[in-house]
Amino acid sequence: MDDGKITLRGIVLRERAVGEYDKLVTILTLERGKVRAFARGAKRPRNRLAAALQPFHFGNFRLYEGRDSYTIEDAEILNYFEGVRTDLENSFAGMLLLELADYYGQENADDRALLSLLYQSLRALENGKPDRRLVRAVYEIRALMIDGQYPGLPDGEWLESTRYAMRFIGETPIERLYTFSVSEEVLGELSAIAGIFRRRFVDKELNSLAFL
């Protein structure tokens, strides 16, 4: 770091307009958890940051650290996740992933596992394997585990294959998390379990669910 300038690696979760020309961008970063930073002039025509600071974009972000806020000076995008952004169903599923990362992410926290989960899940959506419904369920369940709130398998007569899948989701390294497939029946149970956890532990409305 020099003169208050730092470089953080992460994924853009959301951006919103501030005033006529600026943006406030939320990034889940490797080094400092969730960061909110202003992008001055990012709404001006031909501003170099306008195209870079879009949801799903993964890269290195050069920021100036002020007393009360961050300001983005430059961005080097390493993965645009075009296969997520340009596919309608993938983009809706991806927005759910971003919303939950925004919900679970904390400022100045160790969110490396959450960032890794988000990155690998977006890759799985883009690659088209496994089924995007499985990606959603796995992501929701593992994110809850990372957050430390996982209460164990909900009461119910779950299939043994579902119980095995839950153990796999909880114990497998994140980079190998999407190397399995399940039957339609197990997928239905995993989706139901993810829904139970979401209603129990996520105390806000997720806008992306309206589209999904």
C-alpha positions as CSV (number, residue, x, y, z in Angstrom):
1,M,0.0,0.0,0.0
2,D,1.3,3.5,-0.8
3,D,-0.4,6.9,-0.2
4,G,-3.6,5.1,0.8
5,K,-3.8,3.1,-2.4
6,I,-4.5,-0.6,-2.3
7,T,-5.3,-3.4,-4.8
8,L,-8.0,-5.9,-3.9
9,R,-9.1,-9.0,-5.8
10,G,-12.8,-9.8,-5.9
11,I,-16.1,-10.0,-7.6
12,V,-18.5,-7.2,-8.1
13,L,-21.8,-7.9,-6.3
14,R,-23.8,-4.9,-7.2
15,E,-23.6,-1.3,-8.3
16,R,-26.0,1.7,-8.0
17,A,-26.0,5.2,-9.2
18,V,-25.0,8.0,-6.8
19,G,-25.8,11.5,-8.0
20,E,-25.6,12.2,-11.7
21,Y,-22.3,10.7,-12.6
22,D,-21.0,8.5,-9.8
23,K,-21.6,4.9,-8.8
24,L,-21.4,3.0,-5.4
25,V,-20.0,-0.4,-6.0
26,T,-20.0,-3.4,-3.7
27,I,-17.2,-5.9,-4.1
28,L,-16.6,-9.2,-2.3
29,T,-12.8,-9.2,-1.9
30,L,-10.1,-11.7,-1.0
31,E,-8.3,-9.4,1.3
32,R,-11.0,-7.3,3.1
33,G,-14.3,-9.1,2.8
34,K,-17.1,-7.0,1.5
35,V,-16.1,-3.5,0.4
36,R,-18.2,-0.6,-0.8
37,A,-16.4,1.9,-2.9
38,F,-17.3,5.0,-5.0
39,A,-16.5,5.2,-8.6
40,R,-16.3,8.8,-9.5
41,G,-17.6,9.7,-13.0
42,A,-18.4,6.1,-13.8
43,K,-21.7,7.0,-15.4
44,R,-20.0,9.5,-17.8
45,P,-19.8,8.5,-21.5
46,R,-16.6,6.6,-22.3
47,N,-15.5,6.5,-18.7
48,R,-13.0,3.6,-18.5
49,L,-14.6,2.2,-15.3
50,A,-18.2,2.1,-16.7
51,A,-17.8,-1.3,-18.4
52,A,-15.5,-2.8,-15.7
53,L,-17.7,-2.2,-12.7
54,Q,-20.6,-4.6,-13.6
55,P,-22.1,-7.4,-11.5
56,F,-20.3,-10.8,-11.9
57,H,-17.0,-9.2,-13.0
58,F,-14.0,-10.7,-11.3
59,G,-10.6,-8.9,-11.2
60,N,-8.2,-6.7,-9.4
61,F,-9.5,-3.3,-8.2
62,R,-7.2,-0.4,-7.5
63,L,-8.7,1.7,-4.7
64,Y,-7.8,4.8,-2.7
65,E,-8.5,4.3,1.0
66,G,-9.8,7.5,2.5
67,R,-10.7,8.1,6.1
68,D,-14.4,7.1,5.7
69,S,-14.7,5.5,2.3
70,Y,-12.9,3.8,-0.6
71,T,-12.7,5.3,-4.1
72,I,-12.0,3.1,-7.2
73,E,-9.3,4.4,-9.4
74,D,-8.8,1.5,-11.8
75,A,-9.9,-2.1,-12.5
76,E,-8.3,-5.1,-14.3
77,I,-11.0,-7.6,-15.1
78,L,-9.8,-11.2,-15.3
79,N,-13.2,-12.9,-15.9
80,Y,-16.3,-11.3,-17.2
81,F,-18.5,-14.4,-16.8
82,E,-20.1,-13.7,-20.1
83,G,-21.8,-17.1,-20.1
84,V,-23.6,-16.1,-17.0
85,R,-24.4,-12.5,-17.9
86,T,-25.7,-13.2,-21.4
87,D,-27.8,-16.2,-20.7
88,L,-31.1,-15.2,-19.2
89,E,-31.7,-18.2,-16.9
90,N,-28.0,-18.2,-15.8
91,S,-28.1,-14.5,-15.1
92,F,-31.2,-14.9,-12.8
93,A,-29.5,-17.8,-11.0
94,G,-26.3,-15.9,-10.8
95,M,-28.1,-12.8,-9.3
96,L,-29.3,-15.1,-6.5
97,L,-25.7,-16.1,-5.8
98,L,-24.6,-12.4,-5.7
99,E,-27.4,-11.4,-3.5
100,L,-26.6,-14.1,-0.9
101,A,-22.9,-13.2,-1.1
102,D,-23.9,-9.6,-0.3
103,Y,-26.1,-10.8,2.6
104,Y,-23.4,-13.1,4.1
105,G,-20.4,-11.0,3.3
106,Q,-19.0,-8.7,6.0
107,E,-16.7,-5.7,5.9
108,N,-13.1,-6.4,7.1
109,A,-13.9,-10.1,7.5
110,D,-12.2,-13.2,6.3
111,D,-14.5,-14.0,3.4
112,R,-12.0,-16.0,1.3
113,A,-14.2,-19.2,1.5
114,L,-17.3,-17.3,0.5
115,L,-15.5,-15.7,-2.4
116,S,-14.1,-19.0,-3.6
117,L,-17.6,-20.5,-3.4
118,L,-19.1,-17.7,-5.4
119,Y,-16.3,-17.9,-8.1
120,Q,-16.6,-21.7,-8.5
121,S,-20.4,-21.5,-8.6
122,L,-20.3,-18.9,-11.3
123,R,-17.9,-21.1,-13.2
124,A,-20.3,-24.0,-12.9
125,L,-23.2,-21.9,-14.2
126,E,-21.1,-20.8,-17.1
127,N,-20.0,-24.3,-18.0
128,G,-23.5,-25.6,-17.9
129,K,-22.6,-28.6,-15.6
130,P,-24.1,-29.5,-13.3
131,D,-27.7,-28.4,-13.6
132,R,-28.1,-24.8,-12.5
133,R,-30.7,-25.9,-10.0
134,L,-28.1,-28.0,-8.3
135,V,-25.6,-25.1,-8.4
136,R,-28.2,-23.0,-6.6
137,A,-28.9,-25.6,-3.9
138,V,-25.3,-26.4,-3.3
139,Y,-24.3,-22.8,-3.1
140,E,-27.1,-21.9,-0.7
141,I,-26.3,-24.8,1.6
142,R,-22.5,-24.4,1.6
143,A,-22.8,-20.6,2.1
144,L,-24.8,-21.2,5.2
145,M,-22.2,-23.6,6.4
146,I,-19.4,-21.1,5.8
147,D,-21.4,-18.5,7.7
148,G,-21.5,-20.9,10.7
149,Q,-25.2,-21.2,11.0
150,Y,-25.7,-24.7,9.6
151,P,-28.0,-26.5,12.1
152,G,-27.7,-30.0,10.6
153,L,-30.1,-31.7,8.3
154,P,-33.7,-30.6,8.8
155,D,-36.1,-33.2,10.3
156,G,-37.7,-35.3,7.6
157,E,-37.6,-38.6,5.8
158,W,-34.8,-37.8,3.4
159,L,-33.4,-40.3,0.9
160,E,-30.1,-41.8,1.9
161,S,-28.6,-40.4,-1.4
162,T,-29.7,-37.0,-0.2
163,R,-28.0,-37.5,3.1
164,Y,-24.8,-38.5,1.3
165,A,-25.1,-35.5,-1.0
166,M,-25.4,-33.2,2.1
167,R,-22.2,-34.7,3.6
168,F,-20.4,-34.2,0.2
169,I,-21.5,-30.6,0.1
170,G,-20.2,-30.0,3.6
171,E,-16.9,-31.9,3.4
172,T,-15.6,-31.5,-0.1
173,P,-13.1,-28.8,-1.0
174,I,-14.8,-25.9,-2.8
175,E,-12.8,-26.4,-6.0
176,R,-14.2,-29.9,-6.3
177,L,-17.7,-29.1,-5.1
178,Y,-19.3,-29.3,-8.6
179,T,-17.9,-32.7,-9.6
180,F,-21.0,-34.7,-8.8
181,S,-24.5,-35.2,-10.2
182,V,-27.7,-36.4,-8.6
183,S,-31.1,-37.8,-9.6
184,E,-34.1,-35.6,-10.1
185,E,-35.5,-36.9,-6.8
186,V,-32.4,-36.0,-4.9
187,L,-32.2,-32.6,-6.6
188,G,-35.7,-31.9,-5.5
189,E,-34.9,-32.7,-1.9
190,L,-31.7,-30.6,-1.9
191,S,-33.7,-27.7,-3.3
192,A,-36.3,-28.2,-0.6
193,I,-33.6,-28.2,2.1
194,A,-32.0,-25.0,0.6
195,G,-35.4,-23.4,0.7
196,I,-36.0,-24.4,4.4
197,F,-32.7,-22.9,5.4
198,R,-33.3,-19.7,3.3
199,R,-36.6,-19.1,5.0
200,R,-35.1,-19.7,8.4
201,F,-31.9,-17.8,8.2
202,V,-32.1,-15.1,5.5
203,D,-34.2,-12.4,7.0
204,K,-34.6,-10.2,3.9
205,E,-36.4,-10.5,0.6
206,L,-34.2,-11.6,-2.3
207,N,-35.2,-9.8,-5.4
208,S,-33.8,-12.5,-7.7
209,L,-36.3,-15.0,-6.4
210,A,-39.1,-13.1,-8.2
211,F,-37.5,-14.1,-11.5
212,L,-36.5,-17.6,-10.5
